[in-house]
């Protein structure tokens, strides 16, 4: 305790005690003087009578203080009358030593949870570790944000009269793994675990994050702490789920809702089907979309997303309902029928093309043979054979015709033309 606080406490005590003692003393002397008929003949007797008449006044003051302590004990449900009296003493005269105090660490009250300082409020002190921040309340109004660095470094925060802890915010990075149940686009219930790492926002005015230091290993902004403290949802008393404070809002409120909406956009085949080397895995696509949307939503509760990971997407019920299997079967049969019809149409088109190619071959061959029919009789047989081979070979050069000739037929035509040429040379 510093001399300044000691002087302040002594000053308050004297301001209260001196007038009361003076008033009681004067009242006792007046009553003693009246008892002696207005003339104190014996000084010792006068002093004794003054004390005797002043004593009931002192007892009345003590009883009034006890009644006031009893009233405070009942009003605030304080455990003992001594604690209630000590609270009244501090409320009137202030603190005269370091105490009482509450210890805050790891986002909760480590010591003094059921104390008067917690139930009623100051005067008193808070010992806050670097991993926590406190939002106080006074007379039904949120007052200020306190931490190991606020309002001043190296000082323990002092709670004013009736100022008490309203909410404690954990400044350490949080990691929650939460199973999210959703429904695919084709109505299949699936489950996916979301692993979210986040912390209190440490970006002043939305800028770059504050770097951690030795004195402040978990940086934050007072605005983000205040926003996180006021983001709590009040649920029914028998609610069994996770607490819906700023952490629950990030995981249950934002993550669950966003991931459900994303899963509802995709079919189960796409979520569980194999992917190639050039195709991004569906889970990575969903993870990236989830992280982008969480980065936008988290500042609403004073948080900043550090990382987002997704587990394997599984069908929640291994016994997939029969109606979904029938739906898939009908869709697959419809696709197979469409493919079969397309194949049959392609075969008919190829047959038509082949028939047209054969007809063109016959027409070309007839025209060539007609030109040979008017030649000499001796050369007619040879010319017919040579022109036939040459015509077939030239027709094979057409890509449209060549597609319907096997390689053996082309090689046979080349060999036939070569033999006819050799025979012509021998004859000549």
Secondary structure as GFF3:
##gff-version 3
##sequence-region A 1 428
A	DSSP	alpha_helix	3	35	.	.	.	ID=ss1
A	DSSP	alpha_helix	43	76	.	.	.	ID=ss2
A	DSSP	alpha_helix	81	93	.	.	.	ID=ss3
A	DSSP	beta_strand	101	105	.	.	.	ID=ss4
A	DSSP	beta_strand	108	111	.	.	.	ID=ss5
A	DSSP	alpha_helix	116	119	.	.	.	ID=ss6
A	DSSP	beta_strand	124	128	.	.	.	ID=ss7
A	DSSP	beta_strand	132	138	.	.	.	ID=ss8
A	DSSP	beta_strand	141	147	.	.	.	ID=ss9
A	DSSP	beta_strand	157	159	.	.	.	ID=ss10
A	DSSP	beta_strand	163	170	.	.	.	ID=ss11
A	DSSP	beta_strand	174	183	.	.	.	ID=ss12
A	DSSP	beta_strand	189	200	.	.	.	ID=ss13
A	DSSP	three_ten_helix	204	206	.	.	.	ID=ss14
A	DSSP	alpha_helix	222	229	.	.	.	ID=ss15
A	DSSP	alpha_helix	246	248	.	.	.	ID=ss16
A	DSSP	pi_helix	249	255	.	.	.	ID=ss17
A	DSSP	alpha_helix	256	263	.	.	.	ID=ss18
A	DSSP	alpha_helix	268	272	.	.	.	ID=ss19
A	DSSP	alpha_helix	282	297	.	.	.	ID=ss20
A	DSSP	three_ten_helix	298	301	.	.	.	ID=ss21
A	DSSP	beta_strand	303	310	.	.	.	ID=ss22
A	DSSP	beta_strand	314	315	.	.	.	ID=ss23
A	DSSP	alpha_helix	322	372	.	.	.	ID=ss24
A	DSSP	alpha_helix	377	396	.	.	.	ID=ss25
A	DSSP	alpha_helix	399	402	.	.	.	ID=ss26
A	DSSP	alpha_helix	407	427	.	.	.	ID=ss27
###
